[in-house]
Amino acid sequence: MTRAAAEPPPPLLSSSTRTVLGLAAAVIVLTGVYFARELVGPLALAIVLVVICEPVRRPLERRGWPHWTGTTAVILVAYLVLAVMGALLWLAGTQFARLVGEFSDELQDSVQSFLGWLRSVGLDDQAADAAAAVLDPETLVGLASSLGGAVLGVATALFFVVAYIIFMAADAARYRDAGRVFGRAKAPTLARIQRLNTGVRRYYVVNATFGAIVAIIDGFALLWLGVPAPLVWAILAFVTNFIPNIGFVLGLIPPAVLAFVVGGWPMLLAVIAIYCVVNVVLQVLVQPKFVSDAVDLSLTLSFFSVIFWTFVIGPLGAILSIPLTLFVRTLVLEGDPQSHWLRWLSGDRSAVPPPDPDPSSTQPRRRP
């Protein structure tokens, strides 16, 4: 007789208990991240910038240049990306505030005509007053100032970002030797990190490409309609494209307000229609396919990530939402062989369960 294979011992904790403990640990970690968001946000931004700029090092190393030249190149390119994005945001905010001030009289007249129309259709005074408060020039200038303050708040954290980039770029040169030093011992972990880095780069390449296309189309449309400063709003459309799903709404508000001031309802509706058509076609129908191929995240999870990470670490969370979600999936799920179901739900198409063993091979054979 042959003895059947010994059954594995039952787990110490049930699956439901492990799930509850995992959720409790996640809440504790996220609470700590929330209270340390002034440090975590710049740290995450620096990591993403170094990951994006790391390929700059490769051609220098292939030519046999010293390691410090590659590190310096990564640092300089990361600083350049950071400076350009900050300058574009500052330009859009300041130009919006200036144009609102220049057209304040026209804006006030447009607001009054809009309120008269609201009252003519039977809207009560309280709702009309709320609409007036939203469209008041002082409110809009305050909104632009608050956006500028948010940008300034991000700029105050640049000291940490600048320092982080220097240290991480220097460490990245050493981490590239991990595969040679540890060999097969850490091969699966290094492979997951490589997939994460590749996904982050592909995501921002796709976003930058579609952002440029959207910005060009929106800019020419605004120029054709006669909206003031179309180049500024094209730049804003490019920058806000890096915020998934809701970015185009943020980029639509300033040109829509100015279109309402300059051309009234017809121009306002034309701007909204053009933005909606361009963004629905490119960002809703076309871009998600490329983003999904790049990062393997479901659309629902992508949208939720923006809201969630913005709440956790502030405005930077909207821009870093996809990389942060990819990082959490890589850290928590991809190292667990039992997490195929959760990874598949998140959009990971490579998360397939292992094939079932052949039942015939598990049956004990009888002796003749």
For each residue, the residues with C-beta under 8 A, 3 or more apart:
1:
2: 364 365 367
3:
4: 364
5:
6:
7:
8:
9:
10:
11: 14 15 18
12:
13: 17 18 21
14: 11 17 18
15: 11 18 19
16: 19 20
17: 13 14 20 21
18: 11 13 14 15 21 22
19: 15 16 22 23
20: 16 17 23 24
21: 13 17 18 24 25
22: 18 19 25 26
23: 19 20 26 27
24: 20 21 27 28
25: 21 22 28 29
26: 22 23 29 30
27: 23 24 30 31
28: 24 25 31 32
29: 25 26 32 33
30: 26 27 33 34 312
31: 27 28 34 35
32: 28 29 35 36
33: 29 30 36 37 40 312 313
34: 30 31 37 312 313
35: 31 32
36: 32 33 39 40
37: 33 34 40 41 312 313 314
38: 41 42 157
39: 36 42 43 160
40: 33 36 37 43 44 313
41: 37 38 44 45 157 313 314 316 317 320
42: 38 39 45 46 157 158 160 161 164 316
43: 39 40 46 47 160 164
44: 40 41 47 48 313 316 320 323 324
45: 41 42 48 49 161 316 319 320
46: 42 43 49 50 78 160 161 164 165 168
47: 43 44 50 51 164 168
48: 44 45 51 52 200 204 320 323
49: 45 46 52 53 78 81 82 161 165
50: 46 47 53 54 74 78 165 168 169 172
51: 47 48 54 197 200 201 323
52: 48 49 78 81 200 201 204
53: 49 50 56 74 77 78 81 169
54: 50 51 57 74 172 197
55: 58 201
56: 53 59 60 70 73 74 77
57: 54 60 61 70 71 73 74 172 173
58: 55 61 62 70
59: 56 62 63
60: 56 57 63 65 69 70 73
61: 57 58 64 65 67 70
62: 58 59
63: 59 60
64: 61
65: 60 61 69 70
66: 69 70
67: 61 70 71 173
68: 71 72
69: 60 65 66 72 73
70: 56 57 58 60 61 65 66 67 73 74 173
71: 57 67 68 74 75 169 170 172 173
72: 68 69 75 76
73: 56 57 60 69 70 76 77
74: 50 53 54 56 57 70 71 77 78 169 172
75: 71 72 78 79 165 166 169
76: 72 73 79 80
77: 53 56 73 74 80 81
78: 46 49 50 52 53 74 75 81 82 165 169
79: 75 76 82 83 162 165
80: 76 77 83 84
81: 49 52 53 77 78 84 85
82: 49 78 79 85 86 158 161
83: 79 80 86 87
84: 80 81 87 88
85: 81 82 88 89 239
86: 82 83 89 90 151 154 155 158
87: 83 84 90 91
88: 84 85 91 92 235 236 238 239
89: 85 86 92 93 151 239
90: 86 87 93 94 148 151
91: 87 88 94 95 232 235
92: 88 89 95 96 232 233 235 236 239 254
93: 89 90 96 97 144 147 148 151
94: 90 91 97 98 144 148
95: 91 92 98 99 229 232
96: 92 93 99 100 144 147 232 254
97: 93 94 100 101 141 144 145 148
98: 94 95 101 102
99: 95 96 102 103 228 229 258
100: 96 97 103 104 107 137 140 141 144 257
101: 97 98 104 137 141
102: 98 99
103: 99 100 106 107 228 258 261 262
104: 100 101 107 108 137
105: 108 109
106: 103 109 110 261 262
107: 100 103 104 110 111 135 137 140 257 261
108: 104 105 111 112 137
109: 105 106 112 113
110: 106 107 113 114 135 260 261 264
111: 107 108 114 115 132 135 136
112: 108 109 115 116
113: 109 110 116 117
114: 110 111 117 118 131 135
115: 111 112 118 119 128 131 132
116: 112 113 119 120
117: 113 114 120 121
118: 114 115 121 123 127 128 131
119: 115 116 122 123 125 128
120: 116 117
121: 117 118
122: 119
123: 118 119 127 128
124: 127 128
125: 119 128 129
126: 129 130
127: 118 123 124 130 131
128: 115 118 119 123 124 125 131 132
129: 125 126 132 133
130: 126 127 133 134
131: 114 115 118 127 128 134 135
132: 111 115 128 129 135 136
133: 129 130 136 139
134: 130 131 139
135: 107 110 111 114 131 132 139 140 257
136: 111 132 133 139 140
137: 100 101 104 107 108 140 141
138: 141 142
139: 133 134 135 136 142 143
140: 100 107 135 136 137 143 144 257
141: 97 100 101 137 138 144 145
142: 138 139 145 146
143: 139 140 146 147
144: 93 94 96 97 100 140 141 147 148
145: 97 141 142 148 149
146: 142 143 149 150
147: 93 96 143 144 150 151
148: 90 93 94 97 144 145 151 152
149: 145 146 152 153
150: 146 147 153 154 315
151: 86 89 90 93 147 148 154 155
152: 148 149 155 156
153: 149 150 156 157 315
154: 86 150 151 157 158 315 316
155: 86 151 152 158
156: 152 153 159
157: 38 41 42 153 154 160 161
158: 42 82 86 154 155 161 162
159: 156 162 163
160: 39 42 43 46 157 163 164
161: 42 45 46 49 82 157 158 164 165
162: 79 158 159 165 166
163: 159 160 166 167
164: 42 43 46 47 160 161 167 168
165: 46 49 50 75 78 79 161 162 168 169
166: 75 162 163 169 170
167: 163 164 170 171
168: 46 47 50 164 165 171 172
169: 50 53 71 74 75 78 165 166 172 173
170: 71 166 167 173 174
171: 167 168 174 175
172: 50 54 57 71 74 168 169 175 176
173: 57 67 70 71 169 170 176
174: 170 171 177
175: 171 172 178
176: 172 173
177: 174 180 181
178: 175 181 182 186 190
179: 182 183 186 187 190
180: 177 183
181: 177 178
182: 178 179 185 186 187 190
183: 179 180 186 187
184: 187
185: 182
186: 178 179 182 183 189 190
187: 179 182 183 184 190 191
188: 191 192 335
189: 186 192 193 335
190: 178 179 182 186 187 193 194
191: 187 188 194 195
192: 188 189 195 196 330 334 335
193: 189 190 196 197 330
194: 190 191 197 198
195: 191 192 198 199 330
196: 192 193 199 200 326 327 330
197: 51 54 193 194 200 201
198: 194 195 201 202
199: 195 196 202 203 294 295 296 326
200: 48 51 52 196 197 203 204 295 322 323 326
201: 51 52 55 197 198 204 205
202: 198 199 205 206 294 295
203: 199 200 206 207 291 294 295 322 323 326
204: 48 52 200 201 207 208 242
205: 201 202 208 209 294
206: 202 203 209 210 287 290 291 294
207: 203 204 210 211 241 242 287 291
208: 204 205 211 212 242
209: 205 206 212 213
210: 206 207 213 214 241 282 283 286 287 290
211: 207 208 214 215 237 238 239 241 242
212: 208 209 215 216 238
213: 209 210 216 217 282
214: 210 211 217 218 237 238 241 248 278 279 282 283
215: 211 212 218 219 234 235 237 238 241
216: 212 213 219 220 234
217: 213 214 220 221 278
218: 214 215 221 222 233 234 237 251 255 274 275 278
219: 215 216 222 223 230 231 233 234 237
220: 216 217 223 224 230
221: 217 218 224 225 271 274 278
222: 218 219 225 227 230 233 234 255 259 271
223: 219 220 226 227 230
224: 220 221
225: 221 222 259 263 267 270 271 274
226: 223 262 263 267
227: 222 223 230 233 255 258 259 262 263 267 271
228: 99 103 258 262
229: 95 99 232 233 258
230: 219 220 222 223 227 233 234 255
231: 219 234 235
232: 91 92 95 96 229 235 236
233: 92 218 219 222 227 229 230 236 237 251 254 255
234: 215 216 218 219 222 230 231 237 238
235: 88 91 92 215 231 232 238 239
236: 88 92 232 233 239 240 251 254
237: 211 214 215 218 219 233 234 240 241 248 251
238: 88 211 212 214 215 234 235 241
239: 85 88 89 92 211 235 236 242 251
240: 236 237 243 247 248 250 251
241: 207 210 211 214 215 237 238 247 248 251 283
242: 204 207 208 211 239 247 319
243: 240 246 247 250 306 318 319
244: 247 291 302 303 305 306 321 322
245: 283 302 303 306
246: 243 249 250 306 318
247: 240 241 242 243 244 250 251 318
248: 214 237 240 241 251 252 275 279 283
249: 246 252 253
250: 240 243 246 247 253
251: 218 233 236 237 239 240 241 247 248 254 255 275
252: 248 249 255 256 271 272 275
253: 249 250 256 257
254: 92 96 233 236 251 257 258
255: 218 222 227 230 233 251 252 258 259 271 275
256: 252 253 259 260 268 271 272 275
257: 100 107 135 140 253 254 260 261
258: 99 103 227 228 229 254 255 261 262
259: 222 225 227 255 256 262 263 267 268 270 271
260: 110 256 257 263 264 265 267 268
261: 103 106 107 110 257 258
262: 103 106 226 227 228 258 259 267
263: 225 226 227 259 260 266 267 268 270
264: 110 260 267 268
265: 260 268 269
266: 263 269 270
267: 225 226 227 259 260 262 263 264 270 271
268: 256 259 260 263 264 265 271 272
269: 265 266 272 273
270: 225 259 263 266 267 273 274
271: 221 222 225 227 252 255 256 259 267 268 274 275
272: 252 256 268 269 275 276
273: 269 270 276 277
274: 218 221 225 270 271 277 278
275: 218 248 251 252 255 256 271 272 278 279
276: 272 273 279 280
277: 273 274 280 281
278: 214 217 218 221 274 275 281 282
279: 214 248 275 276 282 283 284
280: 276 277 283 284 285
281: 277 278 284 285 286
282: 210 213 214 278 279 285 286 287
283: 210 214 241 245 248 279 280 286 287 288
284: 279 280 281 287 288
285: 280 281 282 288
286: 210 281 282 283 289 290
287: 206 207 210 282 283 284 290 291
288: 283 284 285 291 292 299 302
289: 286 292 293
290: 206 210 286 287 293 294
291: 203 206 207 244 287 288 294 295 297 302 322
292: 288 289 295 296 297 298 299 347
293: 289 290 296
294: 199 202 203 205 206 290 291
295: 199 200 202 203 291 292 322 326 347
296: 199 292 293 346 347 348 349 350
297: 291 292 301 302 305 322 325 326 346 347
298: 292 301 302 345 346 347
299: 288 292 302 303
300: 303 304
301: 297 298 304 305 325 346 347
302: 244 245 288 291 297 298 299 305 306 321 322 325
303: 244 245 299 300 306 307
304: 300 301 307 308
305: 244 297 301 302 308 309 321 322 324 325
306: 243 244 245 246 302 303 309 310 317 318 321
307: 303 304 310 311
308: 304 305 311 312 317 321
309: 305 306 312 313 317 318 320 321 324 325
310: 306 307 313 314 315 317 318 321
311: 307 308 317
312: 30 33 34 37 308 309 317
313: 33 34 37 40 41 44 309 310 316 317 320
314: 37 41 310 317
315: 150 153 154 310 318 319
316: 41 42 44 45 154 313 319 320
317: 41 306 308 309 310 311 312 313 314 320 321 324
318: 243 246 247 306 309 310 315 321
319: 45 242 243 315 316
320: 41 44 45 48 309 313 316 317 323 324
321: 244 302 305 306 308 309 310 317 318 324 325
322: 200 203 244 291 295 297 302 305 325 326
323: 44 48 51 200 203 320 326 327
324: 44 305 309 317 320 321 327 328
325: 297 301 302 305 309 321 322 328 329
326: 196 199 200 203 295 297 322 323 329 330
327: 196 323 324 330 331
328: 324 325 331 332
329: 325 326 332 333 334 343 346 348
330: 192 193 195 196 326 327 333 334 335
331: 327 328 334 335
332: 328 329 335 336 339
333: 329 330 336 339 342 343 346
334: 192 329 330 331 339 343
335: 188 189 192 330 331 332
336: 332 333 339
337: 340
338:
339: 332 333 334 336 342 343 351
340: 337 343 344 351 352 353
341: 344 345 351 353
342: 333 339 345 346
343: 329 333 334 339 340 346 348 350 351
344: 340 341 347 348 349 351 352
345: 298 341 342
346: 296 297 298 301 329 333 342 343
347: 292 295 296 297 298 301 344
348: 296 329 343 344 351
349: 296 344
350: 296 343
351: 339 340 341 343 344 348
352: 340 344
353: 340 341
354:
355:
356:
357: 361 362
358: 361 362
359: 362 363
360: 363
361: 357 358
362: 357 358 359
363: 359 360
364: 2 4
365: 2
366:
367: 2
368:
